Amino acid sequence: MPAPAECPPFRLGESRFDQGSFYGRLRHFLDVIDPRTLFVSEKRLNECMKLLDQFRNGTLPPSVTNVQLWEAQKIKQAIIHPDTGEKIPMPFRMSGFVPFGTPVVVGLLLPNQTFASTIFWQWLNQSHNACVNYCNRNASKPTPMSKLFQGYLGAVSSAVTIAVGLNLLIKRAEHFSPATRILVQRFIPFPAVASANVCNVLLMRHTELSEGICVLDDKGNVVGTSKLAARHALIETSLTRVVLPMPVLLLPPLIMATLERLPLLQKRPCLGLPVHSMVCLCAFGLALPVAISLFPQNSQIHVSELEPEIAAATECKILTYNKGL
């Protein structure tokens, strides 16, 4: 895993790249989803963990470079859960999200779906998402299994209901030609997945509206807990969850609609599925980190938009909060 020549001083537990810029966030998320970390051996993982322990304890050999430390942290964070210290199962690591999630995206975007196949692929997609979310959850604050199940059930129900409902409406639309009907059906997964994402956020995090979330000053100190900031965070996160699947679920249908007009695919329809799979893989692998990088995880809010007691507790005019993703 080669590293660029310029390398900042190592900071344990922090990102190597500037999270205040789009390019920095893009570099960070490309590291997070790097599938090469799936093939790291147990021996290499132990070496990385030993290096980081030596850095933490101040016993690091002088020959170790910043590049080696950043690479060790990247590998450890890709495999080991930060709260539990246990290995994350390979299919549910963030580095496995693209290779293990692409077959699901291919299935979601297959043309001429039946009601049974629509239900199956929507269920499989939400189940995969639920497993990834659970395995990468914040385990410092235990979440009751009942809440996790509620979020999962809500996401599956909303995704299946919207996908099946839209399919039914399109099949009954008499003014659509067969070609138009097939094209429109290819875009159904997006509203289904987007609505399921929003439903999952609201069901999993609705308690934040009554309990509030922490707001921080410019030095990173907690000023207080704000319910109004929690409302902003949920709205922003919901919008983020709508935008994130756009490139993955909208680009492949548009690209395939163009490619299927080419003489090669018209003469050899058997190439349709392999080409469709490659298009989905490219959209997933390239567009997803770009989409994620558009949204900083920390948002800013003026104290005038918060509770009076928050404004009275600080001299800062702009506070920050973690909205999550």
C-alpha positions, 0 to 999 in steps of 0.5 A: 500500500504505497503512501504519498511522499508528503506525510503529516506528523502522526496523530493517534486516533485522528484522520491523516487528512484535513476534514475541513475540506472536500478533498481531505474528506475524500482522501479519508473515505477512500482510505476507509473503504480501501478493499486492500485491507480485507487481505491483511494477514493476522501477523501484519495486523498484530504488527500494526497494533504493536506499533500503535501501542509502542507509540501510545506508551512512548517506546516507539523505535526511532526508525519508525516513520510517520508513513508506517504509523499512519498505515498501521492506524489505517489497517487497525481501524479497518479491522478492529472495532474501536470500542469493543476491540474485536475484529469486525466480520469481513463482509460488514467492514467499511472496506468490504462495503463496496465488494460485498454490497455491489451484488446487492446493488446489481440485484436492486437495479435489474430490469423487469423485476417481479414483485417477489424479486423486488421484495427480496432485493430490498430486504437483502439491501436493508439487511446488509445495511443493518449488519454494517451499521451494527458492526460499526456502531458506537458501542460506548453507549449500548443501544437496546436491541429493541431499538435496533430491531425497530429501525431495521423493521421500519427500513425494510417495511418502508423500502418494500412498500414504496418499491412494490407500490411504485412497481404496481403503479407503473405496471398499471400506467397504460400511457407508458410504452413497454420501453418507457415502463422498463426505464422508469422501473429501473429508477424505483430502487432510489426512492425506496432506499432513500425513504428507508434511510430516512425512516431508519434515521428517525426511528433510531435517533428520535430520542435525541429530540427529547434528550438533545445532543452536545454542542461544542465551542471553538476549543472543543469544550462541551457547552451544553445539551441542545434539543434544537441542535438535535432537530437540525442534526436529524434534518441534515442527516436525513437529507444526507441519507437521501443524497448518498444513494443518488449516484449509486442508484441513479447513474447505472440506469442512465448509463445502461439505457445508453449502452443498451442501444449500442450494436454490441449489446443488441447483438449479444444480450448475454453481455448485458448482466456483466456490463451492468455489474461493471457499471454498478461496481464503478458507480459504487466504488467511485461515486460513493466516496465522493457523495459521502465527502460532500457532507462534513460530519460536524456542522455549525450553528449560531447560538441565536438558533439554540436555547437561551441557556446555551447562549448564556453559557458561552461567549462564542457565537458559532457552536459545532455539533456532530450530526452523524451520517 
